[in-house]
């Protein structure tokens, strides 16, 4: 009998997502008008993270915001850990930073090991792999882990 190896499959899905434009758009209808809530990939980091987690039933629904993603993660037993205890598959939250458009923005993504992360790079509008501190340009402020992945 075959058994799905969830943790291994989850990690590989994150790694395989690099380069995808799949998480660029989320359309809403507000007062009869259609809008792209994540602005053609400019605000897609939470949408990317939450939908990967949703596929593996690690949260309850997809989200367009970091706040909504983190609240759902906490409801589904994700716990905050120290940066020194990070392991591949954990979710990282970075400090707020001023965007090129003058917005204060946080950022969220996945840790994949060796000080590397994968997140939806909003300025590139695509999922990318990068150093976990953006080469000392952004500080990690929180790390969340899923207890069943220990």
N, CA, C and O atoms as a GROMACS GRO file, in nm:
protein
  600
    1UNK      N    1   0.084  -0.119   0.000
    1UNK     CA    2   0.000   0.000   0.000
    1UNK      C    3   0.088   0.125   0.000
    1UNK      O    4   0.184   0.134   0.077
    2UNK      N    5   0.056   0.219  -0.084
    2UNK     CA    6   0.132   0.343  -0.095
    2UNK      C    7   0.085   0.445   0.007
    2UNK      O    8  -0.034   0.453   0.038
    3UNK      N    9   0.179   0.524   0.059
    3UNK     CA   10   0.147   0.630   0.153
    3UNK      C   11   0.214   0.758   0.103
    3UNK      O   12   0.334   0.758   0.073
    4UNK      N   13   0.138   0.866   0.094
    4UNK     CA   14   0.194   0.993   0.051
    4UNK      C   15   0.288   1.044   0.159
    4UNK      O   16   0.253   1.049   0.277
    5UNK      N   17   0.407   1.083   0.119
    5UNK     CA   18   0.504   1.143   0.210
    5UNK      C   19   0.481   1.295   0.204
    5UNK      O   20   0.539   1.365   0.122
    6UNK      N   21   0.396   1.342   0.294
    6UNK     CA   22   0.350   1.481   0.290
    6UNK      C   23   0.464   1.580   0.304
    6UNK      O   24   0.477   1.671   0.222
    7UNK      N   25   0.548   1.564   0.405
    7UNK     CA   26   0.656   1.661   0.427
    7UNK      C   27   0.749   1.670   0.306
    7UNK      O   28   0.782   1.779   0.260
    8UNK      N   29   0.792   1.557   0.254
    8UNK     CA   30   0.881   1.555   0.140
    8UNK      C   31   0.815   1.615   0.014
    8UNK      O   32   0.879   1.688  -0.061
    9UNK      N   33   0.688   1.584  -0.006
    9UNK     CA   34   0.615   1.637  -0.121
    9UNK      C   35   0.592   1.786  -0.108
    9UNK      O   36   0.603   1.861  -0.206
   10UNK      N   37   0.560   1.831   0.012
   10UNK     CA   38   0.540   1.973   0.043
   10UNK      C   39   0.668   2.051   0.014
   10UNK      O   40   0.664   2.154  -0.053
   11UNK      N   41   0.782   2.003   0.063
   11UNK     CA   42   0.910   2.071   0.038
   11UNK      C   43   0.941   2.077  -0.111
   11UNK      O   44   0.986   2.180  -0.161
   12UNK      N   45   0.917   1.968  -0.182
   12UNK     CA   46   0.947   1.968  -0.325
   12UNK      C   47   0.854   2.061  -0.400
   12UNK      O   48   0.896   2.124  -0.497
   13UNK      N   49   0.728   2.072  -0.359
   13UNK     CA   50   0.635   2.165  -0.423
   13UNK      C   51   0.687   2.308  -0.407
   13UNK      O   52   0.683   2.386  -0.502
   14UNK      N   53   0.734   2.342  -0.287
   14UNK     CA   54   0.789   2.476  -0.264
   14UNK      C   55   0.906   2.500  -0.359
   14UNK      O   56   0.912   2.602  -0.427
   15UNK      N   57   0.999   2.406  -0.364
   15UNK     CA   58   1.117   2.421  -0.451
   15UNK      C   59   1.077   2.428  -0.599
   15UNK      O   60   1.135   2.505  -0.675
   16UNK      N   61   0.980   2.348  -0.638
   16UNK     CA   62   0.937   2.346  -0.779
   16UNK      C   63   0.859   2.471  -0.819
   16UNK      O   64   0.838   2.495  -0.938
   17UNK      N   65   0.817   2.550  -0.722
   17UNK     CA   66   0.738   2.670  -0.753
   17UNK      C   67   0.822   2.785  -0.806
   17UNK      O   68   0.768   2.880  -0.862
   18UNK      N   69   0.954   2.778  -0.791
   18UNK     CA   70   1.042   2.887  -0.836
   18UNK      C   71   1.018   2.913  -0.985
   18UNK      O   72   1.021   2.821  -1.068
   19UNK      N   73   0.995   3.038  -1.016
   19UNK     CA   74   0.972   3.079  -1.155
   19UNK      C   75   0.826   3.087  -1.195
   19UNK      O   76   0.794   3.142  -1.301
   20UNK      N   77   0.736   3.034  -1.112
   20UNK     CA   78   0.595   3.034  -1.152
   20UNK      C   79   0.532   3.173  -1.141
   20UNK      O   80   0.568   3.253  -1.054
   21UNK      N   81   0.439   3.200  -1.230
   21UNK     CA   82   0.358   3.321  -1.226
   21UNK      C   83   0.217   3.288  -1.176
   21UNK      O   84   0.126   3.371  -1.182
   22UNK      N   85   0.201   3.168  -1.128
   22UNK     CA   86   0.071   3.114  -1.091
   22UNK      C   87  -0.002   3.194  -0.983
   22UNK      O   88  -0.125   3.192  -0.978
   23UNK      N   89   0.070   3.263  -0.897
   23UNK     CA   90   0.009   3.329  -0.782
   23UNK      C   91   0.000   3.481  -0.802
   23UNK      O   92   0.004   3.556  -0.705
   24UNK      N   93  -0.011   3.524  -0.924
   24UNK     CA   94  -0.007   3.666  -0.958
   24UNK      C   95  -0.139   3.738  -0.949
   24UNK      O   96  -0.140   3.861  -0.937
   25UNK      N   97  -0.250   3.668  -0.954
   25UNK     CA   98  -0.379   3.736  -0.961
   25UNK      C   99  -0.483   3.671  -0.872
   25UNK      O  100  -0.491   3.549  -0.861
   26UNK      N  101  -0.562   3.756  -0.808
   26UNK     CA  102  -0.676   3.713  -0.728
   26UNK      C  103  -0.787   3.816  -0.750
   26UNK      O  104  -0.780   3.928  -0.699
   27UNK      N  105  -0.888   3.777  -0.826
   27UNK     CA  106  -0.992   3.872  -0.864
   27UNK      C  107  -1.107   3.870  -0.764
   27UNK      O  108  -1.152   3.766  -0.718
   28UNK      N  109  -1.154   3.991  -0.734
   28UNK     CA  110  -1.270   4.011  -0.648
   28UNK      C  111  -1.368   4.102  -0.720
   28UNK      O  112  -1.329   4.182  -0.805
   29UNK      N  113  -1.494   4.089  -0.684
   29UNK     CA  114  -1.595   4.181  -0.736
   29UNK      C  115  -1.643   4.263  -0.617
   29UNK      O  116  -1.699   4.208  -0.522
   30UNK      N  117  -1.621   4.393  -0.622
   30UNK     CA  118  -1.660   4.483  -0.514
   30UNK      C  119  -1.747   4.592  -0.573
   30UNK      O  120  -1.705   4.665  -0.663
   31UNK      N  121  -1.870   4.603  -0.521
   31UNK     CA  122  -1.967   4.700  -0.572
   31UNK      C  123  -1.981   4.694  -0.723
   31UNK      O  124  -1.989   4.797  -0.791
   32UNK      N  125  -1.985   4.571  -0.775
   32UNK     CA  126  -2.005   4.550  -0.918
   32UNK      C  127  -1.880   4.569  -1.003
   32UNK      O  128  -1.886   4.553  -1.125
   33UNK      N  129  -1.769   4.603  -0.941
   33UNK     CA  130  -1.645   4.627  -1.015
   33UNK      C  131  -1.544   4.516  -0.987
   33UNK      O  132  -1.522   4.480  -0.871
   34UNK      N  133  -1.484   4.462  -1.093
   34UNK     CA  134  -1.382   4.358  -1.079
   34UNK      C  135  -1.247   4.423  -1.050
   34UNK      O  136  -1.205   4.516  -1.120
   35UNK      N  137  -1.179   4.373  -0.946
   35UNK     CA  138  -1.045   4.421  -0.915
   35UNK      C  139  -0.951   4.302  -0.895
   35UNK      O  140  -0.995   4.192  -0.862
   36UNK      N  141  -0.824   4.324  -0.916
   36UNK     CA  142  -0.721   4.225  -0.887
   36UNK      C  143  -0.666   4.261  -0.749
   36UNK      O  144  -0.586   4.354  -0.736
   37UNK      N  145  -0.708   4.190  -0.646
   37UNK     CA  146  -0.674   4.223  -0.507
   37UNK      C  147  -0.525   4.219  -0.479
   37UNK      O  148  -0.479   4.286  -0.386
   38UNK      N  149  -0.450   4.144  -0.555
   38UNK     CA  150  -0.305   4.137  -0.529
   38UNK      C  151  -0.224   4.204  -0.640
   38UNK      O  152  -0.104   4.181  -0.654
   39UNK      N  153  -0.292   4.286  -0.717
   39UNK     CA  154  -0.230   4.380  -0.810
   39UNK      C  155  -0.127   4.318  -0.905
   39UNK      O  156  -0.013   4.364  -0.913
   40UNK      N  157  -0.171   4.214  -0.976
   40UNK     CA  158  -0.087   4.148  -1.077
   40UNK      C  159   0.048   4.104  -1.020
   40UNK      O  160   0.152   4.118  -1.085
   41UNK      N  161   0.045   4.051  -0.899
   41UNK     CA  162   0.166   3.997  -0.839
   41UNK      C  163   0.243   4.092  -0.751
   41UNK      O  164   0.346   4.054  -0.695
   42UNK      N  165   0.197   4.213  -0.739
   42UNK     CA  166   0.270   4.310  -0.656
   42UNK      C  167   0.250   4.284  -0.507
   42UNK      O  168   0.329   4.330  -0.425
   43UNK      N  169   0.144   4.212  -0.471
   43UNK     CA  170   0.114   4.187  -0.331
   43UNK      C  171   0.082   4.038  -0.311
   43UNK      O  172  -0.017   4.005  -0.246
   44UNK      N  173   0.163   3.949  -0.367
   44UNK     CA  174   0.128   3.808  -0.376
   44UNK      C  175   0.195   3.714  -0.278
   44UNK      O  176   0.169   3.594  -0.283
   45UNK      N  177   0.281   3.761  -0.189
   45UNK     CA  178   0.356   3.669  -0.104
   45UNK      C  179   0.264   3.584  -0.016
   45UNK      O  180   0.285   3.464  -0.004
   46UNK      N  181   0.164   3.644   0.046
   46UNK     CA  182   0.073   3.569   0.133
   46UNK      C  183  -0.015   3.474   0.050
   46UNK      O  184  -0.046   3.364   0.095
   47UNK      N  185  -0.054   3.517  -0.068
   47UNK     CA  186  -0.135   3.433  -0.155
   47UNK      C  187  -0.057   3.306  -0.192
   47UNK      O  188  -0.113   3.196  -0.192
   48UNK      N  189   0.071   3.321  -0.224
   48UNK     CA  190   0.157   3.207  -0.256
   48UNK      C  191   0.170   3.114  -0.136
   48UNK      O  192   0.141   2.995  -0.147
   49UNK      N  193   0.213   3.166  -0.022
   49UNK     CA  194   0.236   3.083   0.096
   49UNK      C  195   0.107   3.013   0.140
   49UNK      O  196   0.107   2.892   0.163
   50UNK      N  197  -0.002   3.088   0.152
   50UNK     CA  198  -0.126   3.028   0.202
   50UNK      C  199  -0.180   2.920   0.109
   50UNK      O  200  -0.236   2.821   0.156
   51UNK      N  201  -0.164   2.938  -0.020
   51UNK     CA  202  -0.217   2.836  -0.112
   51UNK      C  203  -0.134   2.710  -0.115
   51UNK      O  204  -0.188   2.602  -0.133
   52UNK      N  205  -0.003   2.721  -0.098
   52UNK     CA  206   0.079   2.599  -0.083
   52UNK      C  207   0.038   2.526   0.044
   52UNK      O  208   0.020   2.404   0.044
   53UNK      N  209   0.022   2.600   0.154
   53UNK     CA  210  -0.020   2.538   0.281
   53UNK      C  211  -0.159   2.475   0.267
   53UNK      O  212  -0.184   2.367   0.320
   54UNK      N  213  -0.248   2.542   0.196
   54UNK     CA  214  -0.384   2.491   0.176
   54UNK      C  215  -0.384   2.361   0.096
   54UNK      O  216  -0.459   2.268   0.129
   55UNK      N  217  -0.304   2.353  -0.006
   55UNK     CA  218  -0.297   2.231  -0.087
   55UNK      C  219  -0.267   2.110   0.001
   55UNK      O  220  -0.322   2.002  -0.021
   56UNK      N  221  -0.180   2.127   0.101
   56UNK     CA  222  -0.140   2.017   0.189
   56UNK      C  223  -0.225   2.012   0.316
   56UNK      O  224  -0.191   1.940   0.411
   57UNK      N  225  -0.335   2.090   0.319
   57UNK     CA  226  -0.430   2.092   0.432
   57UNK      C  227  -0.361   2.129   0.563
   57UNK      O  228  -0.392   2.075   0.669
   58UNK      N  229  -0.265   2.224   0.553
   58UNK     CA  230  -0.193   2.272   0.671
   58UNK      C  231  -0.255   2.400   0.726
   58UNK      O  232  -0.218   2.446   0.834
   59UNK      N  233  -0.350   2.457   0.651
   59UNK     CA  234  -0.435   2.567   0.696
   59UNK      C  235  -0.573   2.544   0.638
   59UNK      O  236  -0.595   2.450   0.562
   60UNK      N  237  -0.667   2.632   0.673
   60UNK     CA  238  -0.807   2.612   0.636
   60UNK      C  239  -0.849   2.676   0.504
   60UNK      O  240  -0.941   2.626   0.439
   61UNK      N  241  -0.784   2.785   0.463
   61UNK     CA  242  -0.821   2.851   0.339
   61UNK      C  243  -0.707   2.936   0.287
   61UNK      O  244  -0.611   2.964   0.360
   62UNK      N  245  -0.717   2.978   0.162
   62UNK     CA  246  -0.617   3.067   0.104
   62UNK      C  247  -0.641   3.210   0.149
   62UNK      O  248  -0.753   3.246   0.186
   63UNK      N  249  -0.536   3.291   0.146
   63UNK     CA  250  -0.545   3.430   0.194
   63UNK      C  251  -0.469   3.524   0.103
   63UNK      O  252  -0.375   3.484   0.035
   64UNK      N  253  -0.512   3.650   0.103
   64UNK     CA  254  -0.442   3.754   0.028
   64UNK      C  255  -0.356   3.840   0.120
   64UNK      O  256  -0.283   3.926   0.071
   65UNK      N  257  -0.363   3.818   0.251
   65UNK     CA  258  -0.286   3.899   0.345
   65UNK      C  259  -0.199   3.812   0.436
   65UNK      O  260  -0.230   3.696   0.464
   66UNK      N  261  -0.090   3.870   0.482
   66UNK     CA  262  -0.004   3.802   0.577
   66UNK      C  263  -0.078   3.781   0.708
   66UNK      O  264  -0.070   3.674   0.768
   67UNK      N  265  -0.149   3.882   0.753
   67UNK     CA  266  -0.225   3.872   0.878
   67UNK      C  267  -0.323   3.754   0.875
   67UNK      O  268  -0.328   3.675   0.969
   68UNK      N  269  -0.399   3.743   0.768
   68UNK     CA  270  -0.495   3.633   0.755
   68UNK      C  271  -0.426   3.498   0.749
   68UNK      O  272  -0.473   3.400   0.807
   69UNK      N  273  -0.312   3.492   0.678
   69UNK     CA  274  -0.236   3.368   0.668
   69UNK      C  275  -0.186   3.325   0.806
   69UNK      O  276  -0.200   3.209   0.843
   70UNK      N  277  -0.127   3.418   0.880
   70UNK     CA  278  -0.073   3.385   1.013
   70UNK      C  279  -0.183   3.345   1.111
   70UNK      O  280  -0.164   3.252   1.190
   71UNK      N  281  -0.296   3.413   1.108
   71UNK     CA  282  -0.407   3.376   1.197
   71UNK      C  283  -0.454   3.234   1.168
   71UNK      O  284  -0.478   3.157   1.260
   72UNK      N  285  -0.466   3.200   1.040
   72UNK     CA  286  -0.509   3.066   1.000
   72UNK      C  287  -0.404   2.962   1.041
   72UNK      O  288  -0.438   2.854   1.088
   73UNK      N  289  -0.277   2.995   1.022
   73UNK     CA  290  -0.171   2.902   1.062
   73UNK      C  291  -0.180   2.873   1.212
   73UNK      O  292  -0.170   2.758   1.254
   74UNK      N  293  -0.197   2.976   1.292
   74UNK     CA  294  -0.205   2.958   1.438
   74UNK      C  295  -0.325   2.871   1.476
   74UNK      O  296  -0.315   2.788   1.567
   75UNK      N  297  -0.438   2.889   1.408
   75UNK     CA  298  -0.557   2.807   1.434
   75UNK      C  299  -0.534   2.661   1.397
   75UNK      O  300  -0.602   2.572   1.448
   76UNK      N  301  -0.437   2.638   1.309
   76UNK     CA  302  -0.407   2.502   1.263
   76UNK      C  303  -0.277   2.448   1.322
   76UNK      O  304  -0.209   2.366   1.260
   77UNK      N  305  -0.245   2.496   1.441
   77UNK     CA  306  -0.134   2.444   1.523
   77UNK      C  307   0.006   2.479   1.478
   77UNK      O  308   0.102   2.418   1.525
   78UNK      N  309   0.022   2.575   1.388
   78UNK     CA  310   0.155   2.625   1.358
   78UNK      C  311   0.202   2.704   1.480
   78UNK      O  312   0.124   2.780   1.538
   79UNK      N  313   0.326   2.687   1.518
   79UNK     CA  314   0.379   2.757   1.634
   79UNK      C  315   0.502   2.838   1.600
   79UNK      O  316   0.579   2.802   1.511
   80UNK      N  317   0.520   2.948   1.672
   80UNK     CA  318   0.637   3.032   1.650
   80UNK      C  319   0.757   2.969   1.720
   80UNK      O  320   0.746   2.920   1.833
   81UNK      N  321   0.871   2.971   1.652
   81UNK     CA  322   0.995   2.916   1.707
   81UNK      C  323   1.107   3.018   1.693
   81UNK      O  324   1.091   3.121   1.628
   82UNK      N  325   1.219   2.989   1.756
   82UNK     CA  326   1.337   3.075   1.744
   82UNK      C  327   1.404   3.052   1.610
   82UNK      O  328   1.401   2.941   1.555
   83UNK      N  329   1.465   3.155   1.556
   83UNK     CA  330   1.535   3.147   1.428
   83UNK      C  331   1.642   3.037   1.430
   83UNK      O  332   1.665   2.971   1.328
   84UNK      N  333   1.706   3.018   1.544
   84UNK     CA  334   1.812   2.916   1.553
   84UNK      C  335   1.757   2.773   1.536
   84UNK      O  336   1.833   2.681   1.507
   85UNK      N  337   1.626   2.755   1.552
   85UNK     CA  338   1.564   2.623   1.540
   85UNK      C  339   1.497   2.598   1.405
   85UNK      O  340   1.427   2.499   1.388
   86UNK      N  341   1.519   2.688   1.311
   86UNK     CA  342   1.453   2.680   1.180
   86UNK      C  343   1.493   2.553   1.104
   86UNK      O  344   1.606   2.505   1.116
   87UNK      N  345   1.398   2.501   1.027
   87UNK     CA  346   1.426   2.384   0.942
   87UNK      C  347   1.350   2.401   0.810
   87UNK      O  348   1.256   2.479   0.804
   88UNK      N  349   1.390   2.329   0.707
   88UNK     CA  350   1.321   2.340   0.579
   88UNK      C  351   1.170   2.317   0.593
   88UNK      O  352   1.124   2.226   0.662
   89UNK      N  353   1.094   2.403   0.524
   89UNK     CA  354   0.949   2.397   0.527
   89UNK      C  355   0.886   2.495   0.624
   89UNK      O  356   0.766   2.522   0.616
   90UNK      N  357   0.966   2.549   0.716
   90UNK     CA  358   0.913   2.649   0.809
   90UNK      C  359   0.880   2.777   0.731
   90UNK      O  360   0.934   2.802   0.624
   91UNK      N  361   0.789   2.856   0.788
   91UNK     CA  362   0.745   2.981   0.726
   91UNK      C  363   0.815   3.097   0.796
   91UNK      O  364   0.818   3.105   0.919
   92UNK      N  365   0.871   3.186   0.716
   92UNK     CA  366   0.944   3.303   0.765
   92UNK      C  367   0.862   3.429   0.738
   92UNK      O  368   0.798   3.442   0.634
   93UNK      N  369   0.866   3.522   0.836
   93UNK     CA  370   0.808   3.654   0.818
   93UNK      C  371   0.922   3.755   0.833
   93UNK      O  372   1.000   3.748   0.927
   94UNK      N  373   0.929   3.847   0.737
   94UNK     CA  374   1.032   3.950   0.741
   94UNK      C  375   0.976   4.082   0.792
   94UNK      O  376   0.854   4.103   0.791
   95UNK      N  377   1.065   4.168   0.837
   95UNK     CA  378   1.027   4.299   0.889
   95UNK      C  379   0.956   4.382   0.782
   95UNK      O  380   0.964   4.355   0.662
   96UNK      N  381   0.885   4.483   0.832
   96UNK     CA  382   0.821   4.577   0.741
   96UNK      C  383   0.927   4.661   0.673
   96UNK      O  384   1.032   4.692   0.731
   97UNK      N  385   0.898   4.698   0.550
   97UNK     CA  386   0.991   4.779   0.473
   97UNK      C  387   0.910   4.867   0.378
   97UNK      O  388   0.801   4.830   0.336
   98UNK      N  389   0.964   4.982   0.346
   98UNK     CA  390   0.898   5.072   0.253
   98UNK      C  391   0.919   5.023   0.110
   98UNK      O  392   1.032   5.003   0.067
   99UNK      N  393   0.809   5.004   0.037
   99UNK     CA  394   0.818   4.958  -0.102
   99UNK      C  395   0.852   5.076  -0.193
   99UNK      O  396   0.852   5.191  -0.150
  100UNK      N  397   0.883   5.044  -0.318
  100UNK     CA  398   0.914   5.148  -0.416
  100UNK      C  399   0.796   5.241  -0.440
  100UNK      O  400   0.812   5.355  -0.482
  101UNK      N  401   0.675   5.189  -0.412
  101UNK     CA  402   0.555   5.271  -0.430
  101UNK      C  403   0.518   5.346  -0.301
  101UNK      O  404   0.412   5.409  -0.294
  102UNK      N  405   0.605   5.339  -0.200
  102UNK     CA  406   0.582   5.413  -0.077
  102UNK      C  407   0.490   5.346   0.023
  102UNK      O  408   0.440   5.411   0.115
  103UNK      N  409   0.466   5.216   0.007
  103UNK     CA  410   0.382   5.140   0.100
  103UNK      C  411   0.469   5.070   0.204
  103UNK      O  412   0.578   5.023   0.172
  104UNK      N  413   0.421   5.064   0.328
  104UNK     CA  414   0.489   4.986   0.432
  104UNK      C  415   0.442   4.842   0.413
  104UNK      O  416   0.322   4.815   0.417
  105UNK      N  417   0.537   4.749   0.392
  105UNK     CA  418   0.499   4.612   0.361
  105UNK      C  419   0.582   4.511   0.439
  105UNK      O  420   0.703   4.526   0.453
  106UNK      N  421   0.514   4.410   0.491
  106UNK     CA  422   0.582   4.293   0.548
  106UNK      C  423   0.602   4.194   0.434
  106UNK      O  424   0.563   4.221   0.320
  107UNK      N  425   0.662   4.080   0.465
  107UNK     CA  426   0.684   3.979   0.361
  107UNK      C  427   0.685   3.842   0.427
  107UNK      O  428   0.724   3.828   0.543
  108UNK      N  429   0.642   3.739   0.354
  108UNK     CA  430   0.633   3.603   0.406
  108UNK      C  431   0.681   3.505   0.300
  108UNK      O  432   0.662   3.527   0.180
  109UNK      N  433   0.744   3.396   0.344
  109UNK     CA  434   0.792   3.295   0.251
  109UNK      C  435   0.831   3.168   0.324
  109UNK      O  436   0.803   3.153   0.443
  110UNK      N  437   0.895   3.076   0.253
  110UNK     CA  438   0.933   2.945   0.306
  110UNK      C  439   1.085   2.934   0.320
  110UNK      O  440   1.159   2.981   0.233
  111UNK      N  441   1.130   2.873   0.428
  111UNK     CA  442   1.271   2.841   0.446
  111UNK      C  443   1.297   2.705   0.381
  111UNK      O  444   1.219   2.612   0.400
  112UNK      N  445   1.407   2.694   0.303
  112UNK     CA  446   1.436   2.567   0.237
  112UNK      C  447   1.572   2.508   0.277
  112UNK      O  448   1.610   2.402   0.226
  113UNK      N  449   1.643   2.574   0.366
  113UNK     CA  450   1.772   2.523   0.412
  113UNK      C  451   1.889   2.606   0.364
  113UNK      O  452   1.879   2.680   0.266
  114UNK      N  453   2.002   2.594   0.435
  114UNK     CA  454   2.126   2.665   0.399
  114UNK      C  455   2.108   2.815   0.382
  114UNK      O  456   2.166   2.876   0.292
  115UNK      N  457   2.027   2.875   0.472
  115UNK     CA  458   2.001   3.020   0.472
  115UNK      C  459   1.934   3.066   0.342
  115UNK      O  460   1.948   3.182   0.303
  116UNK      N  461   1.861   2.976   0.276
  116UNK     CA  462   1.788   3.007   0.153
  116UNK      C  463   1.639   3.000   0.178
  116UNK      O  464   1.591   2.919   0.257
  117UNK      N  465   1.567   3.087   0.111
  117UNK     CA  466   1.421   3.090   0.121
  117UNK      C  467   1.361   3.097  -0.019
  117UNK      O  468   1.429   3.125  -0.118
  118UNK      N  469   1.232   3.071  -0.024
  118UNK     CA  470   1.155   3.087  -0.147
  118UNK      C  471   1.033   3.170  -0.112
  118UNK      O  472   0.958   3.138  -0.019
  119UNK      N  473   1.014   3.277  -0.188
  119UNK     CA  474   0.897   3.363  -0.166
  119UNK      C  475   0.854   3.424  -0.298
  119UNK      O  476   0.927   3.420  -0.397
  120UNK      N  477   0.735   3.481  -0.297
  120UNK     CA  478   0.688   3.551  -0.416
  120UNK      C  479   0.751   3.690  -0.412
  120UNK      O  480   0.713   3.774  -0.331
  121UNK      N  481   0.847   3.712  -0.499
  121UNK     CA  482   0.919   3.839  -0.504
  121UNK      C  483   0.831   3.940  -0.576
  121UNK      O  484   0.819   3.938  -0.699
  122UNK      N  485   0.770   4.025  -0.498
  122UNK     CA  486   0.669   4.114  -0.552
  122UNK      C  487   0.721   4.207  -0.662
  122UNK      O  488   0.651   4.233  -0.760
  123UNK      N  489   0.843   4.256  -0.646
  123UNK     CA  490   0.896   4.346  -0.750
  123UNK      C  491   0.924   4.271  -0.880
  123UNK      O  492   0.925   4.332  -0.987
  124UNK      N  493   0.948   4.140  -0.871
  124UNK     CA  494   0.971   4.059  -0.990
  124UNK      C  495   0.841   3.995  -1.039
  124UNK      O  496   0.831   3.951  -1.154
  125UNK      N  497   0.740   3.990  -0.951
  125UNK     CA  498   0.608   3.932  -0.979
  125UNK      C  499   0.616   3.784  -1.014
  125UNK      O  500   0.542   3.734  -1.099
  126UNK      N  501   0.708   3.716  -0.945
  126UNK     CA  502   0.729   3.573  -0.968
  126UNK      C  503   0.788   3.512  -0.841
  126UNK      O  504   0.848   3.583  -0.760
  127UNK      N  505   0.773   3.382  -0.824
  127UNK     CA  506   0.831   3.311  -0.710
  127UNK      C  507   0.981   3.293  -0.735
  127UNK      O  508   1.021   3.246  -0.841
  128UNK      N  509   1.063   3.330  -0.636
  128UNK     CA  510   1.209   3.325  -0.649
  128UNK      C  511   1.272   3.263  -0.525
  128UNK      O  512   1.212   3.263  -0.417
  129UNK      N  513   1.392   3.212  -0.541
  129UNK     CA  514   1.475   3.166  -0.430
  129UNK      C  515   1.576   3.277  -0.400
  129UNK      O  516   1.628   3.341  -0.491
  130UNK      N  517   1.604   3.298  -0.271
  130UNK     CA  518   1.695   3.406  -0.232
  130UNK      C  519   1.751   3.380  -0.093
  130UNK      O  520   1.704   3.292  -0.021
  131UNK      N  521   1.853   3.457  -0.055
  131UNK     CA  522   1.911   3.449   0.078
  131UNK      C  523   1.805   3.491   0.181
  131UNK      O  524   1.725   3.580   0.153
  132UNK      N  525   1.805   3.429   0.297
  132UNK     CA  526   1.700   3.455   0.395
  132UNK      C  527   1.700   3.596   0.451
  132UNK      O  528   1.600   3.638   0.510
  133UNK      N  529   1.808   3.672   0.435
  133UNK     CA  530   1.808   3.811   0.479
  133UNK      C  531   1.814   3.907   0.359
  133UNK      O  532   1.842   4.026   0.376
  134UNK      N  533   1.787   3.856   0.240
  134UNK     CA  534   1.800   3.939   0.120
  134UNK      C  535   1.938   4.005   0.120
  134UNK      O  536   1.952   4.124   0.090
  135UNK      N  537   2.041   3.924   0.154
  135UNK     CA  538   2.179   3.973   0.160
  135UNK      C  539   2.193   4.092   0.256
  135UNK      O  540   2.245   4.198   0.221
  136UNK      N  541   2.143   4.069   0.378
  136UNK     CA  542   2.149   4.167   0.488
  136UNK      C  543   2.067   4.294   0.464
  136UNK      O  544   2.098   4.399   0.519
  137UNK      N  545   1.963   4.284   0.381
  137UNK     CA  546   1.878   4.400   0.355
  137UNK      C  547   1.743   4.391   0.426
  137UNK      O  548   1.669   4.489   0.431
  138UNK      N  549   1.711   4.272   0.481
  138UNK     CA  550   1.582   4.256   0.548
  138UNK      C  551   1.596   4.158   0.662
  138UNK      O  552   1.654   4.051   0.646
  139UNK      N  553   1.542   4.194   0.777
  139UNK     CA  554   1.553   4.112   0.897
  139UNK      C  555   1.435   4.015   0.911
  139UNK      O  556   1.320   4.052   0.887
  140UNK      N  557   1.466   3.891   0.948
  140UNK     CA  558   1.362   3.792   0.979
  140UNK      C  559   1.306   3.828   1.117
  140UNK      O  560   1.382   3.841   1.213
  141UNK      N  561   1.173   3.843   1.127
  141UNK     CA  562   1.114   3.880   1.256
  141UNK      C  563   1.036   3.765   1.321
  141UNK      O  564   1.007   3.770   1.440
  142UNK      N  565   1.002   3.661   1.244
  142UNK     CA  566   0.929   3.548   1.301
  142UNK      C  567   0.948   3.425   1.213
  142UNK      O  568   0.964   3.434   1.092
  143UNK      N  569   0.945   3.309   1.281
  143UNK     CA  570   0.952   3.180   1.212
  143UNK      C  571   0.844   3.091   1.271
  143UNK      O  572   0.828   3.083   1.393
  144UNK      N  573   0.769   3.025   1.183
  144UNK     CA  574   0.662   2.936   1.226
  144UNK      C  575   0.689   2.795   1.174
  144UNK      O  576   0.737   2.776   1.062
  145UNK      N  577   0.658   2.697   1.259
  145UNK     CA  578   0.680   2.558   1.222
  145UNK      C  579   0.552   2.479   1.245
  145UNK      O  580   0.468   2.516   1.327
  146UNK      N  581   0.538   2.369   1.172
  146UNK     CA  582   0.423   2.281   1.184
  146UNK      C  583   0.467   2.162   1.270
  146UNK      O  584   0.561   2.092   1.233
  147UNK      N  585   0.400   2.138   1.383
  147UNK     CA  586   0.448   2.036   1.477
  147UNK      C  587   0.455   1.894   1.422
  147UNK      O  588   0.537   1.815   1.467
  148UNK      N  589   0.372   1.862   1.326
  148UNK     CA  590   0.373   1.725   1.271
  148UNK      C  591   0.493   1.701   1.180
  148UNK      O  592   0.519   1.588   1.140
  149UNK      N  593   0.567   1.807   1.147
  149UNK     CA  594   0.684   1.794   1.061
  149UNK      C  595   0.814   1.780   1.140
  149UNK      O  596   0.922   1.793   1.082
  150UNK      N  597   0.807   1.755   1.270
  150UNK     CA  598   0.929   1.744   1.352
  150UNK      C  599   0.996   1.612   1.332
  150UNK      O  600   1.100   1.586   1.392
   0.00000   0.00000   0.00000
